[in-house]
Amino acid sequence: MFSFLRKKSKPESIDEIDVYGDIVREFNETRLIESSGFNNLVSLVMAITWVALVWDDLPPLVLSVWLAMMVLLYFCCTIVQHFKLYKKDYAYFSADVAKRWYFLAVIFVAMGWGIASTLMFPSEQMGQIILAFMLVGVSASGISYSNMLWVYSAYVGFILVPLVARLFYIGGEIYYTLSGMTSFLLVVIILAAYRINKSSSDALRLSLKNEDLIKNLTRASSDLENLNQSLTSEIEYVKNIEGELKKARDEAQRMSRSKGEFLANMSHEIRTPMNGIIGTLQLLEDTTLTESQHEYVNVAYKSADALLSILNDILDLSKIEAGKLEFEAIPFDLRDVVNDVVVLHALKAEQMGIYLNSEIDEAVPEKVVGDPTRMRQVLVNLISNAIKFTSEGGVVVRIKLKLKDEKEVLIRIEVEDTGVGIPTNKHQKLFLAFSQADGSTTRKHGGTGLGLTIVKQLIGMMHGNLGIESEVGKGSKFWFVIPLGIAPEEESSTLVVARVDEAVKIEGRVLLVEDNPVNQMVAKKMLEKVGLQSELAENGREALEFLKRDSFDAVLMDCQMPEMDGFEATRLWREQETLSESGHLPIIAMTANVMEGDKERCLVSGMDDYLGKPVRMAELGAVLQRWIKSAEQSD
């Protein structure tokens, strides 16, 4: 009922009067103002009537001034009441100020009637009786002021006390009697107002208390009911918890599947055109080229690999979060990895007018044991970041030997630039996923904000430590210290890009099932390079028609195609082979589906082998040579 006032109550830790006192006071103040309009009007009418009755007996100037004052006070009260100035704050005064002025106006009205008892007291007995009745009537009509006891007490006091004094001053048995009766009336009126005020305030307090009590009882009843249910239905409660946990697990699995499906679709859509780019570069490199052209193709090939690594970054982040990222431990030349990454970014640095150098400590072993792919991934991210944020000067990559024993070395790798620098309070934010030090960075320099996150997690998973030293305007230095094994001298490893062996020539016919025109062209040319003839089917349905009317030595099957995908086509052909008891036809998946589990899905569907896009020519030749030879031997 009075919940709109509850926001001003004091904390429950103090006594009850303090809890509800402010609420009751504010409510009574508001109710006094809202209900006293009639009282004010009665007072004004009485004032006008009184002036009219004594106009001929008293000085007109005194009466005019007195009546003007009463009218002015009436309008002040009416303005506050009519415009509800007591309910809301304004720019020049608050609601509390309006209330105080209203109470003062009421008291000034009472003082005006007190002045009438003293300065305008009539000499005739009839006039005196009329004035006394008017004063008593005005006092009684002001009963609505009893909402605030002090206001009403002051009101009737200022009206009747001067009358009592005046009657007592005149003297005589009648006037003494009237003075006593008026005094008695004054006390009775104030006591009645006190009782009314107390009853009203107590009722309001009781209502507020009851409202809180009802809420507490409702809450306690609900808690008791819940407790009773949990005590009497323990088995059911446990089952509900298990159900909720199952729902939460299913929801988490659903979200994980959605995320995996999104990443798989994105990976497929990007790898499909990347297969065309990398495949075309392989075909171009196998043609007659000048030394400069060969260099350009090599740079383009490495750049395509770097572009592919952006996709791998996102996939790697997903694998890291799922705890499924695997690391190799093979011998590799750290110098070759560093030089390859520097050469890859040299053209970009040159275009930006900055230098890109590498400094490698001679004490660093020639061969170390670790994961060269992940090491390259870390360096690519750090160097590309350094170049991106450097407009003058350049970038230096330093490789230093920190410690060495018989089996392991501790390597410190630094990537230092002379770029914009990073504020100290932004350092930690750099390593959060999809975050950059400044929100404007993405608009100005681009980037996904994943690079440093992956770098930090990769280095941590390789048991290393990552750090940053940077100052705004003076550049940045990203460094990491990582342990690597020492490769035995007899072992060697060379990082080379896979190329087709010109000596490998395979005879036979292959059905190429591919819907992308660029990938169709690239695959057909690659097949020609290894000596194979090919027929083209653009979806699984066409592939089945070809297989029914012609014979092939192998099938290269894409997985995602319109009308019928590769999985369905493979399943139907294997059923057909079983019914016709014909020989087993090698079907090799050649697909952009490279997420974890995709290879297994292809094999389970009845395919014999798997090639992930982008396809390297050497890998394609090796796989086809293996399966087509097997087919010949079976014949």
N, C-alpha and C positions, 0 to 999 in steps of 0.2 A: 504493500500500500504506500509506504513512504520510502521505498528503496531508492528514489531519486536523490534523497538527502544523505544516503548512507556513505557516500564517498568522502564526507567531511568528518566522519566519526573518528575518534581517537583509537589507539591500539587497545586490544581487548585486555591487556595486562593491568590497566588501571581500573579504579572502581566504577560501578555502574553509572553513577551520576556524571562522572567525567566522560564516560563512553557516550551517553545520550544527551548530555547537557547542551552541547553546541547545536545538536540537531533540533532539540525541543525549542531552544531560544530562536533559532533561525525560522523554524516553522511558525512560532507564535508571532514573530515580527511580521512575517509575510501575511499571516491571517489577519492581524490588526489592521494593516494598511488596506487589504482587500475588502474588509467588512465594515470599515468606518466611514464610508462615503455618505451614508444616511445621517450619521451623527454630525458630520461637518455641515450638511445641508440644514439640519435642524438648528444648529448653532447660528448659521447665517440668517435664517428666517427669524429666529428670536431676536437677533441683533437689529435687523431692520424693523421689526415690530416695536422693539423698545425705543428706538430712535424716533419712530413715528409718534409714539405715545407721549414722549417728554419733549418733543421738538419746541413746544411753546413755553415750557417751563425752564429749560436749561439753555445755556449759550449755544447757538447753532454751530459756531466754529469748533467747539469742543466735541459736539456730537458728530460733526462731519469728519473730523480727524479720526475719532474713535471708530466710526463705521468704516472709513476707508481702510484702516488697519485690519479690521476684521474681514473685510472683503478680500484684501490682498492675501491674508493668511489662508483663506478658503481656497483661492485660486492656486496658491502654491501647493496645497495638499492635493487639489484636484489634478494638477499637472503631473505630479509624481504618481498618482494613482492611475490616471487615464493612460499615460504613456508607459506604464509599468517600468519606470526608471529604477525601481527597487529590485528588479530581477536580473539585469544584465549590466555589465561594465561598458563604459564609453571612454572615448579618448580623453575627455576633460575631467571626468569624475567617475567614481565607481558606484556600484549598487549600495554599498555600505554608507557612502556619503549621502545618497538620496534618502536612505532610511533615517539617518540622523537628522537631516533637515526636516523630514516629515514629522518626527517626534517633537522637534523643537517648535515647529509651527503649531502643533496641537497644544503644547504647553503655553505658547504665546497667546493662543486663543483664550485659554483658561485665565491667563494673566489679564487679558482684556476685560473679561467678565469680572475679575477681581477689582479692576480699576472702576468699573461701573458701580460696584458696591461702595466704593470710597469717595470718588470724585463726582459721581453722578447720582448719589443717593437722594431720592426725592424728599421733600419736606412734608408732603401730605401722606397721611397714613395709608390711604388707598394705593398710592403709587408705590409705597414701600412694600405693601403686601404683594402687588403685581410683580415687582422686581424680585422679591424673595421666591415667589412661585416660579418665575422664569429661571432663576439661578438653580433652584432645586431640579427643575425639569431638564435644564441643560446638563446638569451633573448626572441625572439618571439616564438620559439618552446616550451618554457617553460610555455605556456599559461595555460596548465592543472594544474599548481601549483596555479592558481588563485582561486581554490576552498578554499584555505586558503590564505587570502589577505596578511597577514604579511609574510608568507613564500615566496610568489611571489615577494612582494616588496623588501624583503631582497635579493632574488635571483637576480633580475634585477639590484638592487642597487649595489651589490658587483661586478657585471659584468661591468656595464656601467659607474658608477661614477669614477672608476680609469681611464677609457678611456677618459672621459670628462676632468679630471684633466691633463692627459698626453697631450692631444691635446692643451689645454689651455696653458700648460707649454711650449710647443714648440714655440707657438706664431706665429704671422703672420696672414694676412687676411684670408687665406684659412683655417688655423687650428682653428682660432677663430670661423669662420663660422661653421666648422664641430663640434666644441665643443658645440656651441649653438644648432645646429640641433640635436646632440645626447642627449643634456639635454632635449630639447623639446620632443624628441622621448621617453625618459625615463618617462617624466610626462604623456605623452599620453598613453603609455603602462600601467602605474600604474592606471590611471583613467579608462581605458578600463577594466582592471582586476577588479577594484572596482565595475564598473557597472555590469560586468558578475557575480561577487560573490554576489552582492546585489540581482540581479534578481534571481539567482539560490536559494539563501537562502530564499528570500521572497516567491518564488514558493513553496519551501519545507514547509515553515511555513503555507502558505495558504493551501497546500495539507493536512497537519496535522490538521489544524483548520477545514477545510471542512470535513475531516473524522470524527472528533469529533462532528461537527455540524450535519452531516448526522445521526450519531448514536443518538444524542440527539433528533433530529427531528423525527427519527423513533420511539424512545422510547416515545416521547411526543405524536406522532400520535397514537401509540398503546394505551397509557394511555387515550387519548381523546376518542378514539373509545370505549374502555372499559367503560369509564365513561358515554358516550352517550348511550351505550347499557343498562347500569344499570339504567340510568335515564328514558329511554323510555320503558324499559321492567321490571318494578319493580315487577309485579306479576309473570312473568316468572322467575325472579331472585329468588324470595322467593320459588317458586316451586323447582328450582334447589337445593337451600339450603336444603329444606325438603327432596329432593331425596338423597342428599349426606348424610344427617343425617340418613335416613332410611338405606342406604347402609352401613354406619358405624355401625349402630345398628345391622343390619343383620350379618355383618362380626364379630362383637363382640359376637353375639349369636352363630354364627357358631364356632368360636374359643372356646367359653365356652362349646358348645356341644362336640367338639373334645376332649377338656380336660376331660370332664365328661365321654366320651366313653373310653378314655385311662384309667382313674382311675377305671372305672367300670370293664373293661377287666382285668386290673392288679389285682384288688380286687378279681375278680372271680377266676383267675388262682392261686392266692396264697391261698385263702380260701378253694379251693377244696382239695389240699393235707393236709392243716391244719385240715380239717374236719376228714380226716383219722387218723392223729396223735392224736388229742384230743379224738376222738371217741374210738380209740384203747386203750388209757390210761384209759378211763372210764370203758371199758370192762375188762381191766387188773385189775383195782382196785376192781372190783366186784368178783374177784377170790380169792382163799385162798393164802394169802401173809404173809410173816414174817414181823416183825416190821420194819426191815431195808428196805425190799422191798417196804413196804407201804410208807416209807419215801422217797425212790427213786422215786416212781410213783408220789407222791405228788409234789416233786421238779420238775420233768419232766412236770407235768401238769401245774404248775405255770410258768415254762419256756416257754411252748407253748403259754400260755396266754400272756406272755411278748413279744414273737415273733409276736403274732397277734397284739399287741399294736403298733408295728412298722408300720404295714399296716394302723392301725387306725390313727397314727400320720399324715400320708400323706393325708388320707381322711379328717381328722379333719382340716388340713391346708386349704384344698379346701373349707370346710364348713365355716371356719373362714373368708376366703377371700370373700365368697359369703354372709356372714352375716347370715348363717342358722344354726350355732351351738347352740344347746340348753343345758341348765344347769338344774340339779335337785336341789331341796332344801329339803333334807330328813335327818333325824337323823342318825348319824353314830359315831363310836368310832374312834377318830383320832389315838389313841395308836395302835389299831389293824391294821389300814392302814399302819402306819409307820413300825410296826413290820413285817407285811407281806412283805413289799418291802425290808426290811433289810434281812429277811430270804431268799428271792428270790435271792439276790445278794451275800449272804454270801459265797456260794460255789465258785463263781468266785473270790471273794476277797481272799479266802483261797488258791486257786490255784496260785494266783499271789504273795502270800507271804506277804500280807498286812492285817491289821485289818479293820473291819467294825463294828462300835458301834453306839448305839443310846442313847441319853440323853434326857429324857422328864421331864419337870418341873411338879412337883406334883400339882401345882396350875391350870394346864390345866384341864378344865371340862372333865368328863368322856364321855359325849355325846355332840356333837355339830351338828349344822344343816348346811348342804352345799351339795356339790356334791362329794361324795367319789371317784367316778370313775375319775373325773378330778384331784382331789387331788393326787390320786395314780399315775396318768399319769405324773404329774409334778415331783413327787418324784422319779419315775423310771428314768426319763430323767436326773435329776440332779445327782442322785447317780451313775447311769451307766457312766455318763460323768466323775465324780470324780474318779471312779475306773479305767477307761480307761487311764487316764493321771497320775496315781500314781503308781510308781514302788517300792517305799520304804515308810515305815511308815504306813499310813492308812487313813481312812475316818470316820468322826464323823457326825452324824445327831443329831441336837439339836432342841428341841421344847420348846419355851419359851412363857409365858403369858405376853403380854405387857400391855393391858388394859382390864377391865371387867366392865360391868354394868348389869342391870337386864335382858336384852334381847340379848346382843351381847358381844363377846370377840374379842380382837385383838391379833392374834397369830403371832409370829415371828419364822420362820423355817429356820435353817442354815444347809448347807451341806459344811463341811470344809475338805479339803484334804491337804496332804503334797507332792503334785505332782510337775510338772514342772513349774507351774505358767504361767501367761499371761502378756505380756507387757501392760502398761497403754494405749498406743496408739492403741491397738487392741481390747479394751473392747467393744466399740460400734459395731464393725464388727461382734462380736460373735452372735448378735441377728438378723443378716440379713439371709434371707432364702438361703439355699445351700452354706453358707459361714462358714469358720473356720478361727481361728486367723492366721494360717500359712498354705500355700498351700500344704506343705509336710505332714500336719496332716492326710489327707485322706489316703495317701499312707502308713503312719506308723501306724496309730491307727484305720483307717476305720471310717465309719459313713457317714450319708447323709447330715449333716449340718442343719437338720430340727429341732432337739430336742429343742435347746434353743429358736429358733424362736417361736415354739408352746408354750413353757413354758412362754415366755414373754407375748404372746397374751392371753393365758389362764388366767394368773394371772391378767392381765389388765381387762379382761372381768368379773373376779370375784372381781373387785374393789380393787385389791391389788397392791403392789409396789415391783419391783424386783431390786436387786442391786448386785454388785460384788466387792470384795476386793481381790486383787491378786498382787503378786510380783514374778518376774522371779526367779526360783530356790527355792522359799519359800512356794509354794502352793497357793491355791485359796479358797475363801469362797464365795459361792453363797447364798444369803439370800432373803427371801421375807416375807413381812408382809401382812396378809390377814384377813379381818373381817369374822367371822363365827357366826351363831346364836347359842343360847343355847337351847338344847332340853329340853322339860318338863320332869320331873322325871318319870311320868307314861309311857312315850313313850320309847321304846327300839328298838334297831336295831342290828342285828348280821350279820356280813359279812361272809357268808359261800359259798362254792362252791357247785353248784347244783348237787345233786346226785339222783339216781333213788330210789324211794320208793319201797322196796321189796314187800310191801303189795298190790301194784297196779298190778293187773293182768287183762288183757283184752282178751276176746275171739273173734276170727274173722279172716278173711283173708284180706290181704293188697297187692295191686299191687305196687311194688317198681319200679319206672321208673328212672333209673340212668345209665350213661354210663361209669363212672370211676370205675375200678375193685376194688380199695381199699375201696372207699366209698360204693360200693355194699356190700362188706363183712361186713363192720362196721354196716351199716344200718340193714342188715339181722340179725346180732347178737343182736343188740339192740331190734329189734322187737321180737326176741325169748325171750329176758329177760322179756319183758312185756307180754308174753304169746300169741303173734300173729303169725299166719302162713303167709308166704309171697311167691309171685311169682315175678320173675325178668324180666323186659323188658329194653332193652338197648337204646331205642329211642322212640319217640312219635308214629312212625308207628307201631312198635311192640306192644306198649301199646294199641292202638286201636284194633289190632287183638285179644289180650287177652280179652279185655272188650266185644267184640262181641260174643265170644264163651264161656265165663265163667262169674261168678258173684263174686263180691268183696264187702267188707264192706267199704273200703276207698282206695284212691290212694295217694301215696307219689310221687309227680311229680317234677323232676328236670326241669329247664327252658332251659338251653343251652345244646343241644344234636345234634349229626349228623343226617342227613336225615330229621328229623322233630323235632322241639323244643317243649317244654312243652306248650307254649302259643297256638301254632297251634293245637296241639293234644287236649287240653282242649276245644278250640272253636269248633272243629269238633265233639267232644263227646257231648257237650251241644246241638248242632244242632241235633245230632242223638237222644238224649233223648226227644227233643221237637217233632220230627217226630214220634217216637215210643210210646210217652206218657208213658215212663217207669219212675220209681222213680228216685229221685235225688241222685246221687252218690257223696259223699264228696271227693273232690280233694284238697289235701293240698300241697302247694308249699314247696319244700325242696331244697333250692338253695343257691349258693354262691353270687347271685346278691343281695347286701345289701346296694346299694347306695340309696339316697333319691329318693322316687318315685317308687322304685322297688316293694315294697309291694303293693302299690296302683295299679300298672300295673298288678300284678298277680290277684288281686281281680277283676279288671275290665275285665280281660280275661275270667272269669268264675270260678276261683278257690275260695275255701271257706275259706282257712286259709293260714298262712305263717310261715315257719321256716327258719331262716337264718343260714347258715353254718359258723363256726362249730356248730353242733347240740349237745346240752346237752341231756342226756338220760331222765332226769326228764321232760324237756320241751317236748320232743317227746312223752313220755307216757301221759302227761297231755293233749296235743292236740288230740292225737288219742282217748283217753278215752272220751273226750268231743264229738267228732264227731261220733264215732262208737256207743256210747250210744244213740245219737240222731237218728241214723239210725235204731237201734233196736226199739226205741219207735215209730218211724213212721211205722214200720211193725206191 
